[in-house]
Amino acid sequence: MEIELPTRRAMRRFGARLASLLREGDVVFLEGPLGAGKTFLVRAIARGLRVPEREPITSPTFTLVHEITSGRVAITHADLYRLDDPGELDALGLPEAITRSITIVEWGARFAEHLAPDGIVVTIGGRDAARGRHVTIASRGPRGVAIIDALRAPEAQ
């Protein structure tokens, strides 16, 4: 599935829509160049999951994993940019976190086989002045297909 998100507002709406479809155990892998808006999208998803505005949603670039528990469901936000060895995933607690939260992993698609057989990969392209962000969403199994099908369906008014 491919979509254009011309503005930050459109990205926030997409994040809220995606949040409405996610449940405990779902995994979202985020890919894209530095500055593409991966953490911005995580923030939009978190707000869609009713994480209060007062709670900062920042990139876990140096801590690698943030746990967010103030929304309607727990979120595990990981940034694996600096990780090289899939053996380190267990030490970070990611396999266990997947069972008890919505897990959003920046720079994690290369570890997808080690983390989750299912979910979605959201790739955010660089910003184009005329079109904004080009976003591609791919499934990694039946749950991923269900999420994409729901994203394609018209929103209930």
Residue pairs with C-beta under 8 A, 6 or more apart in sequence:
1 136
1 137
1 138
1 148
1 151
1 152
2 134
2 135
2 136
2 137
3 14
3 134
3 135
3 137
4 131
4 132
4 133
4 134
4 135
5 11
5 14
5 132
5 133
5 134
5 135
6 131
6 132
6 133
7 132
8 40
10 132
11 37
11 40
11 41
11 44
11 133
12 44
12 47
13 44
14 41
14 44
14 135
15 41
15 42
15 43
15 44
15 45
15 47
15 48
16 44
16 45
16 47
16 48
17 48
17 151
17 155
18 28
18 45
18 48
18 122
18 147
18 151
19 44
19 45
19 46
19 47
19 48
19 49
20 48
21 147
21 150
21 151
22 28
22 45
22 49
22 73
22 102
22 147
23 73
23 102
24 73
24 74
24 100
24 101
24 102
25 98
25 99
25 102
26 102
26 103
26 119
26 143
26 147
27 98
27 102
27 103
27 104
27 105
27 115
27 116
27 118
27 119
27 120
27 140
28 45
28 102
28 103
28 104
28 105
28 119
28 120
28 121
28 122
29 105
29 108
29 109
29 112
29 119
29 120
29 121
29 122
29 140
30 38
30 41
30 42
30 104
30 105
30 106
30 107
30 108
30 122
30 123
30 124
31 38
31 107
31 109
31 121
31 122
31 123
31 124
32 38
32 123
32 124
32 125
32 126
33 125
33 126
35 126
36 124
36 125
36 126
36 127
36 133
37 124
37 127
37 133
38 59
38 106
38 107
38 124
39 57
39 58
39 59
39 106
41 122
41 124
42 57
42 77
42 104
42 106
43 57
45 75
45 102
45 104
46 55
46 57
46 68
46 71
46 75
46 77
47 53
49 71
49 72
49 73
49 75
49 102
50 71
50 72
51 57
51 68
51 70
51 71
51 75
52 70
55 68
55 70
57 66
57 68
57 77
58 66
59 79
59 106
60 66
60 77
60 78
60 79
61 79
61 81
61 82
64 78
64 79
64 80
64 82
64 83
64 92
65 76
65 77
65 78
65 79
65 92
65 93
65 94
65 97
66 76
66 77
66 78
67 74
67 75
67 76
67 77
67 97
67 101
68 74
68 75
68 76
68 77
69 75
73 101
73 102
74 100
74 101
74 102
75 101
75 102
75 103
75 104
76 94
76 97
76 98
76 101
76 102
76 103
76 104
77 104
77 106
78 92
78 94
78 103
78 104
78 105
78 106
78 108
79 105
79 106
79 107
80 105
80 106
80 107
80 108
80 110
80 111
81 106
81 107
83 89
83 107
83 111
86 111
86 114
89 95
89 111
89 114
89 115
94 103
94 105
94 115
95 115
97 103
98 115
98 116
103 115
103 116
105 111
105 115
108 115
109 121
112 119
112 121
112 140
116 140
117 140
117 141
118 140
118 141
118 142
118 143
118 144
119 139
119 140
119 141
119 143
119 144
120 137
120 138
120 139
120 140
120 144
120 147
120 148
121 137
121 138
121 139
121 140
122 135
122 136
122 137
123 135
123 136
123 137
123 138
124 133
124 134
124 135
125 133
125 134
125 135
125 136
126 133
127 133
128 134
137 148
137 151
138 144
138 148
139 145
139 147
139 148
